[in-house]
Amino acid sequence: MPDVQVRRTRSERLEIRLSPETRSLLNQAARPRHTTVTEFLVSSAVKAAEDAMPQPRLFEIETGNGWDAVMRAVDWTRDDVPDPALVALSRDSAPGHG
């Protein structure tokens, strides 16, 4: 996800209670980013939530041979060495690559 923030109408409210030490820490973290504590908390929480969500992988398989290759790639033991071409393909198709 790009770092560009989109302004959306905020209609939901979330209240939290903090210790003075935590509030001070959050202020210190938000200040160098030129943002409010609320904006800092929301962006940090959204990033943590996105990171916690499983990322689906999409594979396009056009032939039976392609399906067999994918099945061999996911069905390997610790003693097997993954196919270098499949490893390179998975790296090239990773988010942020390409």
HELIX and SHEET records of a PDB file:
HELIX    1   1 PRO A   20  ALA A   30  1                                  11    
HELIX    2   2 ARG A   31  ARG A   33  5                                   3    
HELIX    3   3 VAL A   37  ALA A   52  1                                  16    
HELIX    4   4 GLY A   64  VAL A   74  1                                  11    
HELIX    5   5 PRO A   84  ASP A   92  1                                   9    
END                                                                             
